[in-house]
Amino acid sequence: MASRVDLHTHTSASDGTLTPEELFAKALELQIRFLAISDHDSTAGYTAVLPVARSHPEIRLIPAIELNAEGEFACHLLGYFINPSAEALQNQLAAYRAERVIRIRAMSKKLGDLGAPIEFDRVLALARGGSLGRPHLADALMEIGFVKSRQEAFDRFLKKGGTAYIAGESPSAKEAIELIRSAGGIPVLAHPSYYTSPELLQGLIRQGIMGIEAYYPEHSRGLIQHYRDVALEHHLVLTGGSDFHGPRTGRAALASVEVPEEVIEALEKCRDKV
């Protein structure tokens, strides 16, 4: 049975393969009650769904964002209950998206130098106007038959340390956390199992994170309990989701991770503290 809560999803507004409307239709089909669209550096997916969501009160749509942080405390951060109309937020997101274009163009050229003849204009077309990212490079590589999957593209070329990898000009964790909180949002550490250092978690707590994503496709029951204990010790709110990116991505299915509905009430209480 599908979870009634999924707080980590992506659409074609960033690196997902479904349009926002298609994602929402899938959520309706699965009878999801609480859905957060958390695209990278963009709230366009959330905004696009609002008209149809008003006709379906059985799903509560939660505004969210995912930001990449670099530097000493490199990680991904989710922001919940942000105000998508906040001018400072949108100005900064636009700047992040512009930097993504510069970075992906440079990586596209590097792939060409490595013998993968992809055209940057084609990468842009695959992004369909959404926030550009490495998965779009992976899709271009798949299209020309250079790799068979996004995962292979990342493993061979695009991951940190890969032959075509170029670091982006992402904000620091402190800057990302402050941006989320300035927009009325709750900053949450995404997929914490990707970051094995206890020092990183402690540093992020000092920087001002308010939650941790405990319920995640790659988290065992034991790991979930570990993050529950961490959250209790440091007064963090728990969240969770599938990190859904759509078909043909090799990622988890929508609502495939059981997330307790009680996390919504906890998030709302946390929001009142922002």
N, C-alpha and C positions, 0 to 999 in steps of 0.2 A: 504494500500500500504506500502511495506517495505521501511524503511529509506535507503537513498543512502549512508549513513555514519554510520559505527559502529566501534568505537575506543576502545572497551572493550570486548574482546573475549578470550576464553580459549580452549585449545586442550588437547589431551592425553599426550602432553609433560609436562603438570602439572595435573590439576584436571578436565579437560574436558573429555567428553565421545566420542568425534569424533577425528579421526586422523587429523593432519593438512591438509592433502589432502582432506579429507571429508568435513572439514570446508570450505575450499576454493571452493570446488564444490558447496556447499550450497550457498555461497556468489555469485557465478556466476549465479546460478538459480534465486536468488532474485534480481539480477542486482545491487548489491552493487557497488559503485564506489570507495569508500575509506574504507579500512579494516585494522585494527590494531590487530595483534595477541599479546596478553599481558599476556602470561603465567607467573605463579609464579616462580620466581628465575630461569628462563630458556628462552633462545632465540632459542631453538631447533625447536620449532614449526614454527617460522618465517623462519628459515634456510631451513627446510624441504620443505616449499612451494615455495621457490624461483624458482626452475627449472620450475614448471608448471606456475607460475605467469608471467614468461618472455614471455610465449606464449599467455598471456591474458592481454594486455595493457589496456583493459577497466576497470580493477581493479587496483587501486594504493595501493600497500601493504606498510604499515608503520611499521617499527620496533619499538617494545614496550616491556615493562616489567611491572610486578607488584611485589612490595616488601612489606613485612609486617614489620612495625616498632613497637617496644615496648618501654617501659619506660614512661617518663613524657608525651610525645606527641604520644601515641600509636595510630596507624592508618594504613591504606593501602595507598601506593603511587604508582601511575602509572608514567612510564617514557616514553616519546615519542621522536622519532627520535634519539634514542641511536645508537651508533656504535656497532653492534654485534661482530665486530672483535677486539674490545678493550681488550687487554690482562688482564689489571687490573680488568675490569668488569667481564670477564669470570672466572678469578681466584676466585673472591669473590663470584660469583654465585655458583661455585662448592663447596665452603666452606659452603654456606647456605644450599645447597642440602644435604650435608653430615650431617649437624646438623639436618635436617628434618628426616633423617633415624633414628638417635639416639632417637629423640623425639617420632616418631611414633612407634618405637619398644617398648619404655617404656609405651606408651598408650595402645598398643596391650596387653602387659602383664597385665596392670591394668584392662582392659576389661575382661581378663581371670579370674582375681581374683574376678570380679563382677559376674561371671557366664556366660560370653559370650565367648564360646570356639572358638575363631578365631586364625588362625595360621598366624604368621608374614610373613612367606614365601608366603602365599596366598595374603596377603595385597600387598606385593611387586609385585606379578604376576598381580594383578588388576591394578597396576600403569603402567604396560607395559614399564618399563624403564624410565618413566617420573618423574618429580619432585614430591616427595612423599608428601602427605598431609592428613589432617583429612577426606576429602571426600572419600579417599580410605578405611579408616577404616569403614566409613559409608557403603560403598559398600559391604565390607566383612560382616558386620552385617546384611545387607539386604539379602545377599546370604544364610546365615544360618537361615533366617526367624526370627531373633531376633528383627528387626524393619521392617517397611514397606516402609520407605523412608529415604533419606539423612536428610531431615528436622527433622524427628523423632529422628534419631540417634544423631543429634546435640542437639536437645532440651533435650534429656534424658541423654546423656553421654558426648558429645564432645565439647560443647560450653564452653566458659570461665566460670568457676564456676561449670561445670558439673562434675559428679562423676568420669569420666575417664580423665578429662582434666589435661594436664601437659603443663606448659608454655614452649615456645621454647626460644632458645638463638638468638632472632632476633636482628637486628641492631637498634640503636636509629633512630629517625626521621632525625636527623642531619646527621648521617652516611649514611642513605639511600639516602637522598637528594644529598649529596656530591658525592656519587657513581654515581647516575644518571647524574649529571651535569659533572662529570669528563669524562663520556662516550659521551659527547656532547648532552645529552638528556634534556628534559623539564620535571621537576618533578611536578606532578599534584596530588592533594588530591582526592582519589577515594571515591565514594558514601558518600559524606559529611553528609548526613542525618543520617548516623550511629553514628556520633559523635555530640552530642548535645551541647557541651560546646563552647561558643564563645571564651573562653580563649585558647582552643586547636587550633582553627583556627588562632588566633592572634599569638600564639607561632609558628605555622608552617610557617606563613608568615615571621616571624623574622628568622626562620631557613633557608628560601630560596625557598619555593615552588613558582612556577610560574603560576599555573593554578588550576582550580577546576572543578570537574565533575558535571556539572549542570543538564545535560540531562541523566536521569537514570530511570529504571523501577518504582521505588518506590517514585519518585518525582512528586508531583502534579504541576499544572500550577503555583499555588501560590508559591510553594517552588522553582521552577525553576526561577521565577522572583526574589525571594529573593537572590538566588545565583548569578543571573545576576547583581543585585545591589551590592553585596559583591565584585564581580569581578571588577566592574567599580570603586568602591571606592578604591580598593587596587591594581589596575592595573594588574589583573590576567587574563589569557586566559581561555576561557570556552571550555570544552570538553564534550563528552558524548558517551554513548554506552549501549548495552543491558546487559553486564556482562554475556554473553552467555556461558553456560557450556555444552550444548548438551542435547540430549534426556535423559529421565529417571532421570533427576536431580531436577525437580520441579522448574527450574529457567526460566527466560524470554526467549522468542524465539529470534533467530538471527534477527537483524535489526528491532526489535519491538519498539524501541524508536526513535522518530523523532529527528534527530540531523541535524541542519542546515549546509549546505556545507560551509558556511562562516567560520566555526571553523577551517577548514583546512588552509585557508589563514592566519588566526590569529596565528595558531600554527607555520606556516612557518616563520612569522615575529618574533615570540618569539624565534624560533630556532636560528635566526641570532644574537640574543643577548647573547646566551650561550657562 
